[in-house]
Each structure stands twice: as structure tokens, then as C-alpha cells.
């Protein structure tokens, strides 16, 4: 068995594509039309893991809420200082700015995607 993808619903497809493709660097994959929605896949080319964005035909005016069960997606990056520059260039804001975590010997930070899903970025120290 292997993990394939996680699915999230998005309110604004254009903003979500900008975040997952242009900011995180995931490759835009297959787009599928179902009866009541579109599925847009984004692929991590290093692991072939995917995030499936679901764009429903009928979207709640205020978007979606995650409740209290979902925590975050985590991505490893090479250099959080470079990511920090990209955050500023693209007009995003940190949810939690980069900091060093002794317990894991890594720097971590959190940013929200356009639908308020929390994304953890981890720079492992060597």
C-alpha cells in the first residue's frame, strides 16, 4: 500500500493554483470534470504524492471550514530564508514565522493557503 493524495475543497481556484503551483512548486497535474465539481491535481515530483483540489459547482459563500480534526500539510524545503523572500515577493504572510526547533534539529514555519489550510515548511539541519 502507498499513500496517493489528500483532498481539500477550495473556494477560489485561481488563488489556490497560484499558491500550490507558483509558491510551493508543485506540478499541475490532471484535471477531471465530475458531475458536480472539478478535480485539479498537483504532484510533488520528488515523491509522486498529490494534493487534489476539489472545486465544487456550488461553493458556500464563506468557503469551507476544517473543523478541529485537520492540522496541516508538511513540506520539506532546502532554505527557509529563500522561502521567506518568496513569501514577501508573492504578498503572502507567515502564520508562524520561521524558528529553530531544538527537538527536531530543524527550522520550521507555517503559512496559510488561500483557503486557510495550514502548511508547515521544514528546513532540516544537516
DANORRA-V512887 format. One record per residue. N is the residue number from 1. SS is DSSP state (H for helix, E for strand, C for the rest). PHI is phi in degrees with one decimal (NA if undefined). OMEGA is omega in degrees with one decimal (999 if undefined). Layout:
n=<N & N>
ss=<SS & SS>
phi=<PHI & PHI>
omega=<OMEGA & OMEGA>
This chain:
n=<1 & 2 & 3 & 4 & 5 & 6 & 7 & 8 & 9 & 10 & 11 & 12 & 13 & 14 & 15 & 16 & 17 & 18 & 19 & 20 & 21 & 22 & 23 & 24 & 25 & 26 & 27 & 28 & 29 & 30 & 31 & 32 & 33 & 34 & 35 & 36 & 37 & 38 & 39 & 40 & 41 & 42 & 43 & 44 & 45 & 46 & 47 & 48 & 49 & 50 & 51 & 52 & 53 & 54 & 55 & 56 & 57 & 58 & 59 & 60 & 61 & 62 & 63 & 64 & 65 & 66 & 67 & 68 & 69 & 70 & 71 & 72 & 73 & 74 & 75 & 76 & 77 & 78 & 79 & 80 & 81 & 82 & 83 & 84 & 85 & 86 & 87 & 88 & 89 & 90 & 91 & 92 & 93 & 94 & 95 & 96 & 97 & 98 & 99 & 100 & 101 & 102 & 103 & 104 & 105 & 106 & 107 & 108 & 109 & 110 & 111 & 112 & 113 & 114 & 115 & 116 & 117 & 118 & 119 & 120 & 121 & 122 & 123 & 124 & 125 & 126>
ss=<C & C & C & C & E & E & E & E & E & C & C & C & H & H & H & H & H & H & H & H & H & H & H & C & C & C & E & E & E & E & E & E & E & C & C & C & E & E & E & E & E & E & E & C & C & C & C & C & C & E & E & E & E & E & E & E & C & C & C & C & C & C & C & C & C & C & C & C & C & C & C & C & E & E & E & E & C & C & C & H & H & H & H & H & H & H & H & H & H & C & C & C & C & E & E & E & E & E & E & E & E & H & H & H & C & E & E & E & E & E & E & E & C & C & C & C & C & E & E & E & E & E & E & E & C & C>
phi=<NA & -143.0 & -74.4 & -103.7 & -158.3 & -118.2 & -115.6 & -133.3 & -91.2 & -125.4 & -87.8 & -122.0 & -60.3 & -60.2 & -65.8 & -65.9 & -62.7 & -58.2 & -69.1 & -73.0 & -89.1 & -78.4 & -86.2 & -79.7 & 82.3 & -76.3 & -86.2 & -68.1 & -108.2 & -63.1 & -122.9 & -125.6 & -97.1 & -107.6 & -58.2 & -126.8 & -167.1 & -109.6 & -114.1 & -119.1 & -96.5 & -125.0 & -116.0 & -84.1 & -67.2 & -75.8 & -118.5 & 64.3 & -73.9 & -125.9 & -113.1 & -102.0 & -92.3 & -105.6 & -113.3 & -72.2 & -63.3 & -109.9 & -109.0 & -56.4 & -52.9 & -93.3 & 81.9 & -116.4 & -120.8 & -93.2 & 65.9 & -116.1 & -91.5 & -76.3 & -103.0 & -168.2 & -96.5 & -122.5 & -128.4 & -88.5 & -130.5 & -81.5 & -151.8 & -67.9 & -65.1 & -67.7 & -63.5 & -59.2 & -63.3 & -66.3 & -56.7 & -66.3 & -60.8 & -92.4 & 78.3 & -89.7 & -131.4 & -69.3 & -77.3 & -135.0 & -64.7 & -54.6 & -148.9 & -89.3 & -115.9 & -54.8 & -59.9 & -114.5 & 50.2 & -150.2 & -98.7 & -134.0 & -154.8 & -129.0 & -137.6 & -97.2 & -77.9 & -60.6 & -105.9 & 67.5 & -81.8 & -80.7 & -120.8 & -95.4 & -113.1 & -123.5 & -109.6 & -78.8 & -84.7 & -102.0>
omega=<175.6 & -179.1 & -178.7 & -176.4 & 169.8 & -178.6 & 172.6 & 175.2 & -179.6 & -179.7 & -176.2 & -176.1 & -178.2 & 178.8 & 179.6 & 178.6 & 178.9 & -178.1 & -173.2 & 179.7 & -172.3 & -179.8 & -177.5 & 177.0 & 176.4 & -179.0 & 177.7 & -177.8 & -175.4 & 174.7 & -174.8 & 174.8 & 172.3 & -176.5 & -173.2 & -176.7 & 168.6 & 171.0 & 177.3 & -177.8 & 172.2 & -170.4 & 167.7 & -174.8 & 177.9 & -174.7 & -173.9 & 173.5 & -176.0 & 166.3 & 178.6 & 173.7 & 177.2 & 179.8 & -178.1 & 176.4 & 178.0 & -176.9 & 176.9 & -176.9 & -178.5 & -179.7 & -175.5 & 174.4 & -175.2 & -175.5 & -178.2 & -179.0 & -178.0 & 177.8 & -178.1 & 166.1 & 178.2 & 177.9 & 174.1 & 177.5 & -178.8 & -170.9 & -179.7 & 176.7 & 176.7 & 177.3 & 178.7 & 176.9 & 179.8 & 176.2 & -179.6 & -179.0 & -175.6 & 175.8 & 176.4 & 176.6 & 177.5 & 167.7 & 171.9 & -177.4 & -178.6 & 176.0 & -179.7 & 178.7 & -178.3 & -173.5 & -178.3 & -177.4 & -179.0 & 170.7 & 177.8 & 175.9 & 177.7 & 176.6 & 177.6 & 172.1 & -177.2 & 178.8 & 177.3 & 170.3 & -177.7 & -180.0 & 176.9 & 175.1 & -174.0 & 172.4 & -178.6 & 177.4 & -177.8 & 999>
